[in-house]
Amino acid sequence: MSKKNRLRIIPLGGLGEVGKNMMAYEYGSDIIVVDAGIMFPKNDMLGVDYIIPDYEYLKKKSNHVLGLFITHGHEDHIGAVQHFTEDIPVPVYATPLTRGLIEAKLHRNGAQHKVQMKTINAGDSTRIGPFTLEYFHVNHSIPDAVGIGITTPAGLVIHMSDFKFDQTPVDGWPTDFAKLSEFSNRGVDLLLSDSTNAERPGWTPSESVIRPAFEKVLSEAEGRVIVATFASLISRVQQVADAAKVTGRKMALAGTSMVDNVKIARKMKYLEIPDEMIVPIEQALNMQDHKVVIMCTGSQGEPSSIVGRLSAGTNRQFGLKDGDTVVLSSHPIPGNEESISATINRLLRKGAKVIHDGIAPIHVSGHAAQEEQKLLINLVRPKHFMPIHGELRQLIRHAEIAQQMGIEEENTIVAENGQVVELVGKKILLGERIPGDYVFVTGESIGDIDHDVMKERSQLARSGIMLIDISIDRKNGRLLHEPEIVTRGFVSPEDAESLIPDVRRLIMRTVHDDGFDDEKDIINTVKSYLHQQTKRRPMVFVTLSKS
């Protein structure tokens, strides 16, 4: 089939997972990219700070990438902007608040002058190469979020990104239904829609419904209230500030990202908080406890966050004390449930009262539930449908919903990262697969750690390690001294006292009596013996020197 009038949609993140959202659109030799986010590591990804998309495909075509377009300011959509633009130096288009949040991140990392930023607003349009992009406001849990209508010679595509249909949003700015209706009248060839809540029936509650819950918490708490949420969840900050004003408390901010984001949002008038409502954290710590609410990060149990450090007793600026109430105002990201539970338990042991969305309505999702997803499909009436942003089960459920709404099965396509989708003529087709894996970031290291390293780390964490050092006489092949053996994370010192001599004798017998070809013979012999004795499989390493 001819490549003429063929649009290639290339998911590089966010499909088959929650996080690190990135989508590329390729027509002819020209490419645009929507979003560049990060994903937080799972519990078994030891030593990893965060994960970014694998955009090697784009690096090979970097001269053809025309721009990076950002839908909103959450970390799973902006967290990888610096990495991406260092490798592919293209202009970054973002709404004012989103631009401000990106620039704050770049400034903290000393890269603010290296990225070319361009401001766009809902209602604007951009013509770039064969693409015309029209930005329209969508309601989400952060202000200034947009969806994008992308007109190409192959047809009109709507990239909806994250959204909900909140009729009473905190910022008074609901989703632009009129623009969606206009797109529908033109004829939408493909709709890409957020699948995060595809398994939730009904409607997602309005952000405004949680204010009474915060007022109740702040009025009933006898001591300080510490509210943890994402630093970019600007709407939640407004809710807490409003509740603090009603209950006679002052608000303090803890954590660099929280301080920076609130400062930017207030400056741009996306947060309406009077100056007298906010006090420096140093001042708040000297005020009467019942007069203070502290906003900070850590609702996902991240060890390096304020709440994570408070739970571990390692936060330097202030610690927990009796009477504190800690509010975790977010829903667990899939895979974070264990770390959040552990954080809650540690907070409780330190005497804090902990409130989360399982026991009080202090969080609502920023993502559309099933009835909103159905309404969007009815509004847009697309010829084809592709679910995005979610684990595979959520993508499949969203596709089923689209089919219930009358979109034919052959016009609905479910793809995961790296699976190219092509819109050509009146058909949507699966193309080839390209790399779409994880790129691990650890400190200054980007992509140096692969799945084999992660597998080794996991094995080390589960079963420990045994190090064996042996020296052999080059002439007669006999040991110059008894093998030196060290174990870590394998057995207790008491058990090691009885086990190591047996291993040492086994090695000596292998070298002297049975003969061996290389270190692998010793490793295999020791591994087999250790499993026989302990039913565990530690990693075994041998250093062999000949003199």
C-alpha positions as CSV (number, residue, x, y, z in Angstrom):
1,M,0.0,0.0,0.0
2,S,1.3,3.4,-0.9
3,K,2.8,5.6,1.8
4,K,0.9,8.6,0.5
5,N,-1.7,9.9,2.9
6,R,-0.5,7.5,5.6
7,L,-0.3,8.8,9.2
8,R,1.8,6.7,11.5
9,I,0.8,6.9,15.2
10,I,3.7,5.6,17.3
11,P,3.2,5.0,21.1
12,L,6.5,5.3,23.0
13,G,5.0,5.4,26.5
14,G,1.8,5.2,28.4
15,L,0.2,2.3,26.6
16,G,0.2,-0.9,28.6
17,E,1.3,1.0,31.7
18,V,0.5,4.0,33.8
19,G,3.0,6.8,33.3
20,K,5.8,8.0,31.0
21,N,3.4,9.1,28.3
22,M,4.7,9.9,24.9
23,M,3.1,9.6,21.4
24,A,4.7,10.4,18.1
25,Y,2.8,11.3,14.9
26,E,4.7,10.7,11.6
27,Y,3.5,11.8,8.2
28,G,5.9,11.3,5.3
29,S,9.3,12.3,6.8
30,D,7.8,14.8,9.3
31,I,7.2,14.0,13.0
32,I,5.6,15.7,15.9
33,V,5.6,14.4,19.5
34,V,3.0,14.8,22.2
35,D,4.2,14.7,25.8
36,A,7.4,13.4,27.4
37,G,6.7,12.0,30.8
38,I,8.3,9.8,33.4
39,M,7.1,6.7,35.4
40,F,8.0,6.0,39.0
41,P,9.8,2.7,39.5
42,K,8.0,-0.4,40.8
43,N,9.0,-1.9,44.1
44,D,11.3,-4.5,42.5
45,M,13.2,-1.9,40.5
46,L,15.9,-1.4,43.1
47,G,18.1,1.7,42.8
48,V,16.1,3.3,40.0
49,D,15.1,6.9,40.4
50,Y,12.5,7.0,37.6
51,I,11.9,5.6,34.1
52,I,11.6,7.5,30.8
53,P,10.4,6.4,27.4
54,D,12.6,4.6,24.9
55,Y,12.6,7.1,22.0
56,E,15.6,5.7,20.1
57,Y,13.3,5.6,17.0
58,L,13.0,9.3,17.2
59,K,16.7,9.9,17.9
60,K,17.5,8.2,14.6
61,K,15.2,10.6,12.8
62,S,15.9,13.7,15.0
63,N,16.3,16.0,12.0
64,H,12.7,15.2,11.1
65,V,11.2,15.9,14.5
66,L,9.4,19.3,14.3
67,G,8.3,19.9,17.9
68,L,7.3,18.5,21.3
69,F,3.7,19.4,22.3
70,I,2.8,19.1,26.0
71,T,-0.8,18.6,27.1
72,H,-0.5,19.4,30.8
73,G,2.0,19.8,33.7
74,H,1.9,16.4,35.5
75,E,5.2,14.5,35.9
76,D,4.0,11.6,33.7
77,H,3.7,14.1,30.8
78,I,6.6,16.6,31.4
79,G,9.1,14.7,33.5
80,A,11.3,13.6,30.6
81,V,11.3,16.9,28.7
82,Q,14.9,17.7,29.7
83,H,16.2,14.3,28.6
84,F,14.2,14.4,25.3
85,T,15.3,17.9,24.3
86,E,19.0,17.2,25.2
87,D,18.9,14.3,22.7
88,I,16.4,16.0,20.2
89,P,16.7,19.8,20.5
90,V,13.3,20.9,19.2
91,P,10.9,23.6,20.4
92,V,8.6,22.7,23.3
93,Y,5.0,24.0,23.0
94,A,3.0,24.3,26.3
95,T,0.3,26.4,27.9
96,P,1.4,29.1,30.3
97,L,1.1,27.1,33.6
98,T,2.6,24.0,32.0
99,R,5.4,26.1,30.6
100,G,6.1,27.6,34.0
101,L,6.2,24.1,35.7
102,I,8.6,22.8,33.0
103,E,10.8,25.9,33.3
104,A,10.9,25.5,37.1
105,K,12.1,21.9,36.7
106,L,14.7,22.9,34.1
107,H,15.9,25.7,36.5
108,R,16.3,23.3,39.4
109,N,18.5,21.1,37.1
110,G,20.4,24.0,35.6
111,A,19.0,23.5,32.1
112,Q,16.6,26.4,31.8
113,H,18.6,28.1,29.0
114,K,18.9,24.9,26.9
115,V,15.3,24.4,25.9
116,Q,13.4,26.6,23.4
117,M,9.9,27.1,24.9
118,K,6.9,28.4,23.0
119,T,3.6,29.4,24.7
120,I,0.3,28.2,23.4
121,N,-3.2,28.7,24.8
122,A,-6.5,26.8,24.5
123,G,-8.1,28.2,21.3
124,D,-4.8,28.6,19.5
125,S,-3.6,26.6,16.6
126,T,-0.1,25.9,15.2
127,R,0.8,24.9,11.6
128,I,4.0,23.0,11.4
129,G,5.0,20.8,8.4
130,P,1.9,18.8,7.3
131,F,0.3,19.1,10.7
132,T,-2.2,21.7,12.0
133,L,-2.6,21.4,15.8
134,E,-5.6,23.0,17.5
135,Y,-5.6,23.2,21.3
136,F,-8.8,23.0,23.3
137,H,-9.2,23.1,27.1
138,V,-9.9,19.9,29.0
139,N,-10.7,19.7,32.7
140,H,-8.2,17.6,34.7
141,S,-6.7,17.8,38.2
142,I,-4.4,20.5,37.1
143,P,-5.3,23.8,35.4
144,D,-4.4,24.8,31.9
145,A,-4.6,21.2,30.4
146,V,-5.4,20.8,26.8
147,G,-6.4,18.2,24.2
148,I,-5.1,18.5,20.7
149,G,-6.9,18.2,17.4
150,I,-4.3,17.2,14.8
151,T,-5.3,17.8,11.2
152,T,-3.1,15.9,8.6
153,P,-3.5,14.9,5.0
154,A,-4.6,11.5,6.3
155,G,-7.4,12.9,8.4
156,L,-8.4,14.6,11.7
157,V,-7.1,13.0,14.9
158,I,-8.1,14.0,18.4
159,H,-5.5,13.4,21.0
160,M,-7.6,13.7,24.2
161,S,-4.9,13.1,26.8
162,D,-6.0,13.1,30.5
163,F,-9.5,14.5,31.1
164,K,-12.7,14.4,33.0
165,F,-16.0,16.1,32.5
166,D,-16.2,18.2,35.7
167,Q,-19.2,20.5,35.5
168,T,-18.2,22.4,38.7
169,P,-14.3,22.5,38.5
170,V,-12.4,24.4,41.1
171,D,-11.0,26.8,38.6
172,G,-14.4,27.3,36.9
173,W,-13.1,26.2,33.5
174,P,-14.9,23.0,32.3
175,T,-13.9,21.0,29.2
176,D,-14.6,22.7,25.9
177,F,-17.6,20.8,24.7
178,A,-18.2,23.3,21.9
179,K,-14.8,22.5,20.3
180,L,-15.4,18.8,20.5
181,S,-18.8,19.3,18.8
182,E,-17.1,21.4,16.1
183,F,-14.6,18.6,15.5
184,S,-17.4,16.1,15.2
185,N,-19.1,18.2,12.6
186,R,-15.9,18.3,10.5
187,G,-15.6,14.5,10.8
188,V,-13.1,12.9,13.2
189,D,-11.1,10.1,11.7
190,L,-9.5,8.8,14.9
191,L,-10.0,9.5,18.6
192,L,-7.3,8.7,21.2
193,S,-8.8,8.7,24.7
194,D,-7.6,8.4,28.3
195,S,-8.2,4.8,29.6
196,T,-7.1,5.2,33.3
197,N,-10.6,4.8,34.7
198,A,-12.0,2.6,32.0
199,E,-12.9,-0.1,34.6
200,R,-14.8,2.4,36.8
201,P,-18.5,2.7,36.2
202,G,-20.4,5.9,36.4
203,W,-19.0,9.4,36.6
204,T,-15.9,10.7,38.3
205,P,-16.9,13.1,41.1
206,S,-16.2,16.8,40.8
207,E,-13.0,18.1,42.4
208,S,-15.3,20.5,44.4
209,V,-17.0,17.7,46.4
210,I,-13.9,17.1,48.5
211,R,-13.8,20.6,50.1
212,P,-16.2,19.6,52.8
213,A,-14.1,16.6,53.7
214,F,-11.0,18.9,54.1
215,E,-13.0,21.4,56.2
216,K,-14.0,18.5,58.5
217,V,-10.5,17.2,58.8
218,L,-9.0,20.7,59.5
219,S,-11.7,21.7,62.0
220,E,-11.6,18.4,64.0
221,A,-7.8,18.0,64.1
222,E,-6.4,19.2,67.4
223,G,-2.8,19.6,66.1
224,R,-1.1,20.2,62.9
225,V,-2.5,18.9,59.7
226,I,0.0,17.7,57.1
227,V,-1.5,17.2,53.6
228,A,0.5,15.2,51.1
229,T,-0.3,15.2,47.4
230,F,1.5,15.6,44.1
231,A,3.3,18.9,43.8
232,S,1.6,19.5,40.4
233,L,-1.9,18.8,41.7
234,I,-2.7,22.5,41.8
235,S,-6.4,22.1,42.1
236,R,-5.9,20.2,45.4
237,V,-3.7,23.0,46.8
238,Q,-6.6,25.4,46.1
239,Q,-9.1,23.1,48.0
240,V,-6.8,22.9,51.0
241,A,-6.2,26.7,51.0
242,D,-10.0,27.3,50.9
243,A,-10.6,24.9,53.8
244,A,-7.7,26.4,55.8
245,K,-9.3,29.9,55.4
246,V,-12.7,28.6,56.7
247,T,-11.1,26.8,59.7
248,G,-8.8,29.6,60.7
249,R,-5.5,27.9,59.8
250,K,-2.5,29.3,57.9
251,M,-0.9,27.3,55.1
252,A,2.8,26.5,54.9
253,L,4.6,24.7,52.0
254,A,7.3,22.1,52.4
255,G,9.5,20.7,49.7
256,T,11.2,22.5,46.8
257,S,8.8,21.3,44.0
258,M,5.7,22.2,46.1
259,V,7.1,25.7,46.9
260,D,8.1,26.3,43.3
261,N,4.8,25.0,41.7
262,V,2.6,27.0,44.1
263,K,4.7,30.1,43.5
264,I,4.3,29.8,39.7
265,A,0.6,29.0,39.9
266,R,-0.1,32.0,42.2
267,K,1.9,34.3,40.0
268,M,-0.1,33.2,36.9
269,K,-3.4,33.5,38.8
270,Y,-4.2,29.8,38.5
271,L,-4.2,29.7,42.3
272,E,-6.3,32.3,44.2
273,I,-4.7,32.3,47.7
274,P,-4.3,35.6,49.6
275,D,-0.8,36.5,50.7
276,E,-1.8,36.5,54.4
277,M,-2.9,32.8,54.1
278,I,0.6,31.5,53.3
279,V,3.4,31.6,55.9
280,P,7.0,30.3,55.6
281,I,7.5,26.8,56.9
282,E,9.9,28.2,59.6
283,Q,7.2,30.4,60.9
284,A,4.6,27.7,60.8
285,L,6.7,25.4,63.0
286,N,6.6,28.0,65.8
287,M,2.9,28.7,65.6
288,Q,0.2,27.0,67.6
289,D,-0.4,23.5,66.1
290,H,-4.1,24.0,65.6
291,K,-3.5,27.1,63.5
292,V,-1.3,25.3,60.8
293,V,-1.8,23.1,57.8
294,I,1.4,22.1,55.9
295,M,1.2,21.1,52.2
296,C,4.0,18.7,51.1
297,T,4.8,15.8,48.8
298,G,4.8,12.1,49.5
299,S,1.3,10.7,49.0
300,Q,2.7,7.8,47.1
301,G,5.1,6.7,49.9
302,E,8.2,7.8,48.1
303,P,11.2,7.4,50.5
304,S,12.8,10.7,49.4
305,S,9.6,12.8,49.8
306,I,8.7,14.9,52.8
307,V,6.1,12.3,54.1
308,G,8.5,9.4,53.4
309,R,11.2,11.1,55.4
310,L,8.8,12.0,58.2
311,S,7.7,8.4,58.5
312,A,11.3,7.3,58.7
313,G,12.3,10.1,61.1
314,T,14.9,11.5,58.7
315,N,13.3,14.8,57.7
316,R,15.7,17.5,58.8
317,Q,13.5,20.5,58.9
318,F,10.8,19.1,61.1
319,G,9.6,15.8,62.5
320,L,6.2,14.4,63.5
321,K,4.8,14.9,67.0
322,D,1.8,13.6,68.9
323,G,-1.4,15.1,67.7
324,D,-0.3,15.5,64.1
325,T,-2.8,14.4,61.4
326,V,-1.3,13.3,58.0
327,V,-3.7,13.4,55.0
328,L,-2.6,11.4,51.9
329,S,-4.6,13.1,49.2
330,S,-4.1,10.9,46.2
331,H,-5.0,7.4,44.9
332,P,-2.2,4.8,44.8
333,I,-0.5,4.6,41.4
334,P,-0.6,0.9,40.4
335,G,2.4,-0.9,42.0
336,N,2.7,1.7,44.8
337,E,0.2,0.1,47.2
338,E,2.8,-1.8,49.2
339,S,5.1,1.3,49.8
340,I,2.1,3.5,50.7
341,S,0.9,0.9,53.2
342,A,4.3,0.7,54.8
343,T,4.5,4.5,55.0
344,I,1.1,4.6,56.7
345,N,2.2,2.0,59.3
346,R,5.4,3.9,60.1
347,L,3.4,7.2,60.5
348,L,1.0,5.5,62.8
349,R,3.9,4.1,64.9
350,K,5.2,7.6,65.3
351,G,1.8,8.7,66.8
352,A,0.3,10.5,63.8
353,K,-3.3,10.1,62.8
354,V,-3.4,9.1,59.1
355,I,-6.3,9.8,56.7
356,H,-6.4,8.5,53.2
357,D,-9.1,8.1,50.5
358,G,-10.0,4.6,51.9
359,I,-11.5,6.2,55.1
360,A,-12.5,9.7,54.0
361,P,-13.4,11.5,50.7
362,I,-10.2,13.5,50.5
363,H,-9.3,12.6,46.9
364,V,-11.1,12.4,43.6
365,S,-9.6,11.2,40.4
366,G,-8.7,13.6,37.5
367,H,-9.7,11.0,35.0
368,A,-12.9,10.2,33.2
369,A,-14.9,7.2,34.3
370,Q,-17.0,5.0,31.9
371,E,-20.0,7.4,31.5
372,E,-17.7,10.3,30.7
373,Q,-15.8,8.1,28.2
374,K,-19.1,7.2,26.6
375,L,-20.2,10.8,26.4
376,L,-16.9,11.8,24.7
377,I,-17.4,9.2,22.0
378,N,-21.0,10.4,21.5
379,L,-19.8,14.0,21.2
380,V,-17.0,13.3,18.8
381,R,-18.5,10.4,16.8
382,P,-15.1,9.2,15.5
383,K,-14.7,6.8,12.6
384,H,-11.9,5.0,14.5
385,F,-11.0,4.6,18.2
386,M,-7.7,4.0,20.0
387,P,-7.5,3.8,23.8
388,I,-4.4,5.4,25.4
389,H,-3.0,5.9,28.9
390,G,-3.5,2.7,30.9
391,E,-2.5,-0.8,31.6
392,L,-3.5,-3.4,28.9
393,R,-6.6,-4.5,30.8
394,Q,-7.8,-0.8,30.9
395,L,-7.1,-0.3,27.2
396,I,-9.1,-3.4,26.3
397,R,-12.0,-2.4,28.5
398,H,-12.0,1.1,26.9
399,A,-12.1,-0.5,23.5
400,E,-15.0,-2.7,24.6
401,I,-16.9,0.5,25.7
402,A,-16.2,2.1,22.3
403,Q,-17.7,-0.9,20.6
404,Q,-20.7,-0.7,22.8
405,M,-21.1,2.8,21.6
406,G,-21.4,1.7,18.0
407,I,-17.8,1.8,16.8
408,E,-17.1,-1.3,14.7
409,E,-14.6,-3.8,16.2
410,E,-12.4,-3.5,13.0
411,N,-12.3,0.3,13.6
412,T,-11.1,-0.1,17.2
413,I,-7.4,-0.8,17.8
414,V,-5.6,-1.7,21.0
415,A,-1.8,-1.1,20.9
416,E,1.0,-1.1,23.4
417,N,4.3,0.8,23.5
418,G,6.3,0.2,20.3
419,Q,3.4,-1.0,18.2
420,V,3.0,1.3,15.3
421,V,-0.6,2.1,14.2
422,E,-1.3,3.5,10.7
423,L,-4.3,5.6,9.6
424,V,-4.6,5.2,5.8
425,G,-7.6,5.8,3.6
426,K,-10.6,4.7,5.6
427,K,-8.7,2.0,7.6
428,I,-6.7,1.8,10.7
429,L,-4.0,-0.9,10.7
430,L,-1.2,-2.3,12.8
431,G,2.2,-1.5,11.5
432,E,5.6,-2.8,12.5
433,R,6.9,-3.0,16.1
434,I,9.8,-0.7,17.2
435,P,11.6,-0.6,20.6
436,G,9.2,0.7,23.3
437,D,10.8,-0.5,26.5
438,Y,11.9,1.1,29.8
439,V,14.9,3.4,30.0
440,F,16.0,3.5,33.6
441,V,17.4,6.7,35.2
442,T,19.7,6.4,38.2
443,G,21.4,9.6,39.3
444,E,23.4,10.8,36.3
445,S,23.1,7.5,34.6
446,I,20.5,7.3,31.8
447,G,19.9,3.9,30.1
448,D,23.1,2.3,31.4
449,I,21.0,-0.1,33.4
450,D,19.0,-2.8,31.5
451,H,16.6,-5.5,32.5
452,D,19.5,-8.0,33.1
453,V,20.9,-5.7,35.7
454,M,17.5,-5.3,37.3
455,K,17.2,-9.0,37.3
456,E,20.5,-9.4,39.1
457,R,19.6,-6.7,41.7
458,S,16.4,-8.6,42.3
459,Q,18.2,-11.8,42.8
460,L,20.7,-10.2,45.1
461,A,17.9,-8.8,47.2
462,R,16.1,-12.1,47.4
463,S,19.0,-14.5,48.0
464,G,22.2,-12.6,48.7
465,I,25.7,-13.2,47.5
466,M,28.7,-15.4,48.1
467,L,32.2,-14.3,47.0
468,I,35.0,-16.8,46.7
469,D,38.7,-16.0,46.2
470,I,41.1,-18.7,45.3
471,S,44.8,-18.7,44.3
472,I,46.4,-21.7,42.4
473,D,50.0,-22.7,41.8
474,R,50.5,-22.3,38.0
475,K,52.9,-25.3,37.9
476,N,51.0,-28.0,39.8
477,G,47.4,-26.7,39.8
478,R,47.1,-26.9,43.6
479,L,45.7,-24.3,45.9
480,L,48.3,-21.9,47.4
481,H,46.0,-21.3,50.4
482,E,42.5,-22.1,51.6
483,P,39.8,-20.4,49.7
484,E,38.6,-17.1,51.2
485,I,34.8,-16.9,51.3
486,V,32.6,-13.9,52.1
487,T,28.8,-13.8,52.2
488,R,26.3,-10.9,52.3
489,G,22.5,-11.1,52.6
490,F,22.6,-14.9,52.4
491,V,22.7,-16.6,55.8
492,S,23.2,-15.3,59.3
493,P,26.7,-15.1,60.8
494,E,25.8,-18.1,63.0
495,D,24.8,-20.3,60.0
496,A,27.8,-19.0,58.0
497,E,30.1,-20.4,60.7
498,S,29.0,-23.9,60.0
499,L,28.3,-23.6,56.2
500,I,31.4,-21.8,55.0
501,P,33.9,-24.5,56.2
502,D,31.9,-27.1,54.3
503,V,31.9,-24.9,51.2
504,R,35.6,-24.4,51.6
505,R,36.3,-28.2,51.8
506,L,34.0,-28.7,48.7
507,I,36.1,-26.2,46.7
508,M,39.4,-27.8,47.8
509,R,38.1,-31.2,46.8
510,T,36.9,-29.9,43.4
511,V,40.3,-28.4,42.7
512,H,42.5,-31.1,44.0
513,D,40.6,-34.4,43.4
514,D,38.1,-33.8,40.7
515,G,39.9,-31.3,38.6
516,F,38.3,-28.3,36.9
517,D,38.5,-26.3,33.7
518,D,37.6,-22.8,34.9
519,E,35.7,-20.8,37.5
520,K,32.4,-21.9,36.1
521,D,33.0,-25.4,37.4
522,I,33.4,-24.1,41.0
523,I,30.4,-21.8,40.7
524,N,28.1,-24.6,39.5
525,T,29.4,-27.0,42.2
526,V,28.9,-24.4,45.0
527,K,25.5,-23.3,43.7
528,S,24.3,-26.9,43.6
529,Y,25.5,-27.6,47.1
530,L,24.1,-24.4,48.6
531,H,20.7,-25.1,47.1
532,Q,20.8,-28.6,48.4
533,Q,21.6,-27.4,51.9
534,T,19.5,-24.2,52.1
535,K,17.0,-24.4,49.3
536,R,18.2,-20.9,48.3
537,R,20.1,-19.7,45.2
538,P,22.5,-16.9,46.1
539,M,24.7,-15.3,43.4
540,V,28.1,-16.9,43.5
541,F,31.2,-15.2,42.2
542,V,34.7,-16.6,42.0
543,T,38.0,-14.7,41.5
544,L,40.8,-17.0,40.4
545,S,44.5,-16.0,40.4
546,K,47.4,-18.2,39.3
547,S,51.0,-17.7,40.6
